[in-house]
Amino acid sequence: MTAGQVLVAFGLVVLLAGLMVPVLGSDCSTGVDHPAPAGGFTIAGAHCATQQHLRCSPVECECVREAWRTLILAGRCEPTPELHRMLYG
């Protein structure tokens, strides 16, 4: 898979996740403190965290922010420009 294909796939995942939030719901709400695990995330744990925190913004939620960083550093996805700004300012 080329880098462009990964970026397109990631964009589709983010779009679909946004569409599924009203259907699936989430126990999270923005503005709530969700700390990341002290030891960091495994790749599998990061995937789970992004699904459990669908309604959370990486700007407001430490847990989802660190989960996305883990996935990016592992090469599992490339951030869109918007996500990059949220994660790295």
C-alpha positions as CSV (number, residue, x, y, z in Angstrom):
1,M,0.0,0.0,0.0
2,T,1.4,3.4,-1.0
3,A,1.5,6.4,1.3
4,G,-1.2,8.0,-0.7
5,Q,-3.4,4.9,-0.4
6,V,-2.8,4.9,3.4
7,L,-3.8,8.6,3.6
8,V,-7.0,8.0,1.7
9,A,-7.9,5.0,3.8
10,F,-7.2,6.9,7.0
11,G,-9.4,9.8,5.7
12,L,-12.2,7.3,5.0
13,V,-11.9,5.7,8.5
14,V,-12.1,9.2,10.1
15,L,-15.2,10.0,7.9
16,L,-16.9,6.7,8.7
17,A,-16.1,7.0,12.4
18,G,-17.7,10.5,12.4
19,L,-20.8,9.1,10.7
20,M,-21.1,6.1,13.1
21,V,-21.0,8.2,16.3
22,P,-24.7,9.0,16.3
23,V,-25.5,5.3,15.6
24,L,-23.1,3.6,18.0
25,G,-22.8,6.3,20.7
26,S,-20.0,6.5,23.2
27,D,-19.5,6.7,26.9
28,C,-17.2,9.7,26.4
29,S,-18.2,13.3,26.2
30,T,-15.9,16.1,25.3
31,G,-14.6,18.2,28.1
32,V,-14.2,15.2,30.4
33,D,-10.7,14.3,31.6
34,H,-9.6,11.0,30.1
35,P,-5.9,10.5,31.0
36,A,-3.7,8.3,28.8
37,P,-2.2,5.2,30.4
38,A,1.0,5.8,32.3
39,G,2.9,3.3,30.3
40,G,1.6,4.4,26.9
41,F,-0.4,2.4,24.4
42,T,0.2,-0.8,22.5
43,I,-0.9,-0.6,18.9
44,A,-4.0,-2.7,19.7
45,G,-4.7,-0.6,22.8
46,A,-4.5,2.6,20.7
47,H,-7.0,1.2,18.2
48,C,-9.4,0.3,21.0
49,A,-9.0,3.8,22.6
50,T,-9.8,5.6,19.3
51,Q,-13.0,3.5,19.1
52,Q,-14.0,4.0,22.7
53,H,-13.4,7.8,22.5
54,L,-15.1,8.5,19.2
55,R,-16.8,11.7,20.5
56,C,-13.5,13.0,22.0
57,S,-11.4,15.6,20.3
58,P,-7.6,15.0,20.4
59,V,-7.3,18.6,21.6
60,E,-9.4,18.0,24.7
61,C,-8.8,14.3,25.4
62,E,-5.3,13.1,26.4
63,C,-6.3,9.5,25.9
64,V,-7.3,9.8,22.3
65,R,-4.4,12.2,21.5
66,E,-1.9,9.7,22.7
67,A,-3.7,6.9,21.0
68,W,-3.5,8.7,17.6
69,R,0.2,9.6,18.2
70,T,0.9,5.9,18.9
71,L,-0.7,4.8,15.7
72,I,1.1,7.5,13.7
73,L,4.5,6.7,15.1
74,A,3.8,3.0,14.4
75,G,3.1,3.8,10.8
76,R,-0.5,2.6,11.0
77,C,-1.8,5.9,9.7
78,E,-0.8,9.3,8.5
79,P,-2.5,12.3,10.0
80,T,-4.6,14.6,7.9
81,P,-3.5,18.3,8.1
82,E,-6.4,18.9,10.6
83,L,-5.4,16.0,12.8
84,H,-1.7,17.0,12.7
85,R,-2.7,20.5,13.9
86,M,-4.7,19.0,16.7
87,L,-1.9,16.7,17.8
88,Y,1.1,18.9,17.3
89,G,-0.3,22.5,17.3
